[in-house]
Amino acid sequence: MKRIYLTLLLQCAVLWGFAQFTLKGTVKNETGERLIGANLSLSNSFNGTSTDVNGAFLFKNLKGGSYQLVISYIGYEKLTKEVNVTANQTLDIVLKQDNILTEEVLISATRATEKTPVAFVTVDKAAIENQNMGQDIPYLLGLTPSFVATSDAGTGVGYTNFRIRGTDLNRINVTVNGIPMNDAESHGTWWVDVPDLASSTDNIQVQRGVGTSTNGAAAFGATINLQTTTLNKDPFAEYSSSAGSFGTMKNSVGVGTGLLKGKFAFDARLSKVTSDGFIDRAASDLKSFFV
């Protein structure tokens, strides 16, 4: 008789071990709002799921036993709940809101460095001042690798263009302090609109081929990043003048207050560039200011 009872008991235990149950329920917040896309997992198994548009979840084919149900949702405290599965169960889970303290947001520049896998060259302020005779930016970069500059007037003043590795200007991203300078429609850059920009430029980085620029669809062609004049801690006043062939002249006046009370600084520049041009009717009379 004892053997019969023992056999029946073992059979019941085996049947219970092979029994499969379901665990379902909903996930809500403290106001009763159902949470969509909450993550649920059973820690001692490979089962995991997420809530649907109704905040409901379902685990199928669970073996009987004890589980740790882990529920997580962005903006809410993670909840771990002990669940003893002996039959089909329905749970109503409530998550508490959590205050998320994040670190400060760090805005990083899109400049290449020595460790960046990008072909680039950076022209510093000294090199810019040495070549700045009133011509547009493309002519200042004419000696950099794979760079070809052209000018409609033949003097490098007014309508100028350039190519990098054979790619024309419409496929090259140009930014000033990280702000796109390309035309929104044609993606071209009109240097005639910013005469003597070089006098207010601290450095220029030319990236050939695919670069770090994220502005526009032309990041694959090349990228030119211009950084304007940085902080001048000491007051200054300067005047520069240059002259070239075909009546080309540049006059520029710049002043700066230096750092005031350790908080503010004000710099300004006024420039005038004139040229008769190499070809007929290619004269230029350009004025610009920088604040």
C-alpha positions as CSV (number, residue, x, y, z in Angstrom):
1,M,0.0,0.0,0.0
2,K,2.8,2.4,0.9
3,R,4.4,1.7,-2.5
4,I,1.1,2.6,-4.2
5,Y,0.9,5.9,-2.3
6,L,4.5,6.7,-3.0
7,T,4.1,5.9,-6.7
8,L,1.0,8.2,-7.0
9,L,2.9,10.9,-5.1
10,L,5.8,10.7,-7.5
11,Q,3.5,10.8,-10.5
12,C,1.7,13.9,-9.2
13,A,5.1,15.6,-8.6
14,V,6.2,14.8,-12.1
15,L,3.0,16.1,-13.6
16,W,3.2,19.2,-11.5
17,G,6.8,19.7,-12.6
18,F,5.8,19.5,-16.3
19,A,2.8,21.7,-15.8
20,Q,2.8,25.0,-17.7
21,F,1.2,28.2,-16.4
22,T,0.6,31.7,-17.6
23,L,1.5,34.9,-15.7
24,K,-0.2,38.1,-16.9
25,G,-1.2,41.5,-15.7
26,T,-0.9,45.2,-16.2
27,V,1.6,47.9,-15.3
28,K,0.4,51.3,-14.1
29,N,1.7,54.3,-12.4
30,E,0.3,55.8,-9.1
31,T,-2.4,57.7,-10.9
32,G,-3.7,54.6,-12.6
33,E,-2.3,55.4,-16.1
34,R,-1.2,52.3,-17.9
35,L,2.5,52.3,-18.9
36,I,3.2,51.3,-22.5
37,G,6.5,49.6,-23.2
38,A,7.5,48.8,-19.7
39,N,10.2,46.0,-19.5
40,L,9.6,42.8,-17.5
41,S,11.9,39.9,-17.0
42,L,12.1,36.8,-14.8
43,S,15.5,37.0,-13.3
44,N,16.1,33.2,-13.0
45,S,14.9,32.4,-16.5
46,F,15.4,33.6,-20.0
47,N,11.9,35.0,-20.2
48,G,11.3,38.6,-20.9
49,T,8.5,40.8,-22.4
50,S,7.2,44.3,-22.5
51,T,3.7,45.8,-22.0
52,D,1.5,46.5,-25.0
53,V,-0.5,49.6,-25.8
54,N,-2.9,48.7,-23.0
55,G,-0.1,48.3,-20.5
56,A,-0.7,44.6,-20.4
57,F,1.9,41.8,-20.3
58,L,1.9,38.0,-20.7
59,F,4.3,35.2,-19.9
60,K,3.4,31.8,-21.3
61,N,4.5,28.3,-20.7
62,L,6.0,28.9,-17.2
63,K,7.0,26.0,-15.1
64,G,5.8,26.0,-11.5
65,G,8.2,27.5,-9.0
66,S,9.4,30.7,-7.5
67,Y,10.6,33.6,-9.8
68,Q,11.8,37.2,-9.3
69,L,9.8,39.5,-11.6
70,V,11.8,42.6,-12.5
71,I,9.9,45.6,-13.9
72,S,11.5,48.7,-15.2
73,Y,10.4,51.8,-17.0
74,I,12.1,55.1,-17.8
75,G,11.3,57.7,-15.2
76,Y,10.1,55.2,-12.6
77,E,11.7,53.2,-9.9
78,K,12.7,49.6,-10.8
79,L,10.5,47.1,-9.0
80,T,11.5,43.5,-8.1
81,K,8.6,41.3,-7.0
82,E,8.7,37.7,-5.8
83,V,6.2,35.5,-7.6
84,N,5.4,31.9,-6.7
85,V,3.9,30.3,-9.7
86,T,1.6,27.4,-8.8
87,A,-1.3,28.2,-11.1
88,N,-2.3,30.8,-13.7
89,Q,-1.9,34.3,-12.1
90,T,-2.9,37.9,-12.8
91,L,-1.0,40.7,-11.3
92,D,-1.6,44.5,-11.1
93,I,1.7,46.2,-10.8
94,V,2.1,49.9,-9.8
95,L,5.4,51.7,-10.3
96,K,6.4,54.8,-8.5
97,Q,7.9,57.8,-10.3
98,D,11.6,58.4,-9.8
99,N,13.6,61.6,-9.9
100,I,16.4,61.2,-12.4
101,L,19.4,63.3,-11.8
102,T,21.7,63.4,-14.8
103,E,25.1,64.9,-15.3
104,E,25.6,68.2,-17.1
105,V,25.3,68.1,-20.9
106,L,28.6,68.3,-22.7
107,I,28.6,69.8,-26.1
108,S,31.6,68.7,-28.1
109,A,33.0,70.3,-31.2
110,T,33.1,68.7,-34.6
111,R,36.8,69.3,-35.0
112,A,39.2,66.6,-35.9
113,T,42.2,65.8,-33.8
114,E,45.4,63.7,-34.3
115,K,43.5,60.6,-33.1
116,T,40.5,61.2,-35.5
117,P,40.6,59.0,-38.7
118,V,40.1,62.0,-40.9
119,A,42.5,63.6,-43.4
120,F,42.6,67.3,-42.3
121,V,44.8,70.4,-42.0
122,T,44.3,73.3,-39.6
123,V,45.4,76.8,-40.7
124,D,46.3,78.9,-37.6
125,K,45.9,82.6,-37.1
126,A,49.5,83.4,-37.9
127,A,49.2,81.7,-41.3
128,I,46.0,83.5,-42.0
129,E,47.4,86.9,-41.2
130,N,50.5,86.2,-43.3
131,Q,48.4,85.5,-46.5
132,N,45.4,87.8,-45.9
133,M,45.7,90.5,-48.5
134,G,41.9,91.1,-48.8
135,Q,41.2,88.0,-50.8
136,D,38.4,85.6,-50.0
137,I,38.8,82.5,-47.8
138,P,39.3,80.1,-50.8
139,Y,42.5,81.9,-51.9
140,L,43.9,81.8,-48.3
141,L,43.5,78.0,-48.4
142,G,45.0,77.5,-51.9
143,L,48.2,75.9,-50.6
144,T,46.5,73.2,-48.6
145,P,46.5,69.7,-50.0
146,S,44.0,68.8,-52.8
147,F,42.6,72.4,-52.8
148,V,42.0,74.3,-56.0
149,A,40.7,77.9,-55.8
150,T,39.2,79.9,-58.7
151,S,38.0,83.5,-59.1
152,D,35.5,85.0,-61.6
153,A,37.3,88.4,-61.5
154,G,40.8,86.8,-61.5
155,T,41.9,88.6,-58.4
156,G,40.4,86.4,-55.6
157,V,38.0,89.1,-54.6
158,G,34.2,88.8,-55.1
159,Y,32.8,85.6,-56.6
160,T,35.3,82.9,-55.8
161,N,35.0,79.1,-55.8
162,F,37.1,76.1,-54.9
163,R,37.3,72.3,-55.2
164,I,38.7,69.8,-52.7
165,R,39.7,66.4,-54.2
166,G,37.7,67.4,-57.3
167,T,34.5,67.9,-55.3
168,D,32.8,71.2,-56.1
169,L,31.6,73.7,-53.5
170,N,28.0,72.5,-53.6
171,R,29.1,69.2,-52.0
172,I,31.3,70.7,-49.3
173,N,30.0,71.7,-45.9
174,V,31.1,75.1,-44.6
175,T,30.5,76.1,-41.0
176,V,31.3,79.2,-39.0
177,N,31.6,78.4,-35.3
178,G,29.6,75.2,-36.0
179,I,26.8,77.1,-37.8
180,P,26.1,76.0,-41.4
181,M,27.1,78.7,-44.0
182,N,25.8,76.8,-47.0
183,D,22.8,78.1,-48.9
184,A,19.7,76.1,-47.9
185,E,18.6,75.5,-51.6
186,S,21.7,75.1,-53.7
187,H,24.1,74.2,-50.8
188,G,26.6,76.7,-52.3
189,T,28.6,79.2,-50.3
190,W,28.8,82.8,-51.5
191,W,32.1,84.3,-50.2
192,V,31.2,87.7,-51.8
193,D,28.6,88.1,-48.9
194,V,31.4,87.9,-46.3
195,P,34.3,90.0,-47.5
196,D,37.4,90.1,-45.4
197,L,36.1,87.3,-43.1
198,A,39.7,86.2,-42.7
199,S,40.4,89.3,-40.6
200,S,38.0,88.0,-37.9
201,T,39.0,84.3,-38.2
202,D,41.2,82.6,-35.6
203,N,41.7,79.3,-37.4
204,I,40.4,77.2,-40.2
205,Q,40.2,73.4,-40.4
206,V,39.9,71.7,-43.8
207,Q,38.7,68.1,-43.7
208,R,39.1,66.2,-46.9
209,G,36.7,63.4,-47.7
210,V,34.3,62.1,-45.1
211,G,34.7,64.3,-42.0
212,T,33.1,65.0,-38.6
213,S,30.6,67.5,-39.9
214,T,26.9,66.6,-39.3
215,N,25.4,69.5,-41.2
216,G,23.7,68.7,-44.4
217,A,24.0,65.9,-46.9
218,A,27.4,66.9,-48.2
219,A,29.5,65.6,-45.3
220,F,31.0,63.0,-47.6
221,G,32.7,65.5,-49.9
222,A,34.7,67.7,-47.5
223,T,34.3,70.1,-44.6
224,I,35.6,73.5,-43.8
225,N,35.3,74.7,-40.2
226,L,36.0,78.4,-39.5
227,Q,36.4,79.6,-35.9
228,T,36.2,83.3,-35.5
229,T,38.3,85.5,-33.2
230,T,38.5,84.2,-29.7
231,L,38.5,86.2,-26.4
232,N,41.0,89.1,-26.2
233,K,41.7,89.8,-22.6
234,D,43.6,93.0,-23.2
235,P,42.3,96.2,-24.9
236,F,43.6,96.8,-28.4
237,A,43.2,98.9,-31.5
238,E,44.7,98.0,-34.9
239,Y,44.7,99.2,-38.5
240,S,45.8,97.2,-41.5
241,S,46.1,98.0,-45.2
242,S,47.3,96.1,-48.2
243,A,47.5,96.6,-51.9
244,G,47.8,94.4,-54.9
245,S,47.6,94.2,-58.7
246,F,44.6,95.4,-60.7
247,G,43.7,98.1,-58.2
248,T,43.1,95.7,-55.4
249,M,43.1,97.3,-51.9
250,K,42.1,96.4,-48.4
251,N,41.7,98.6,-45.4
252,S,40.6,97.3,-42.0
253,V,40.2,98.8,-38.6
254,G,39.7,96.7,-35.4
255,V,39.1,97.7,-31.8
256,G,38.5,95.7,-28.6
257,T,37.8,96.6,-25.0
258,G,39.5,93.5,-23.5
259,L,37.9,91.7,-20.6
260,L,35.7,94.0,-18.5
261,K,35.3,93.2,-14.8
262,G,36.3,89.6,-15.7
263,K,32.9,89.0,-17.4
264,F,32.4,90.9,-20.7
265,A,34.4,91.8,-23.8
266,F,33.5,93.7,-26.9
267,D,35.4,93.5,-30.2
268,A,34.5,95.2,-33.5
269,R,36.0,95.4,-37.0
270,L,35.2,97.5,-40.1
271,S,36.7,96.6,-43.5
272,K,36.6,97.8,-47.1
273,V,37.9,95.8,-50.1
274,T,38.1,97.3,-53.6
275,S,39.4,95.9,-56.8
276,D,39.2,96.7,-60.6
277,G,39.4,93.0,-61.4
278,F,41.5,91.3,-64.1
279,I,38.7,91.1,-66.7
280,D,36.3,93.8,-67.9
281,R,33.4,94.7,-65.7
282,A,34.7,92.6,-62.8
283,A,35.2,95.5,-60.3
284,S,34.4,95.0,-56.6
285,D,33.6,97.5,-53.8
286,L,32.9,95.5,-50.7
287,K,32.3,96.5,-47.1
288,S,31.9,94.4,-44.0
289,F,31.9,94.7,-40.2
290,F,32.3,92.2,-37.4
291,V,31.0,92.6,-33.8
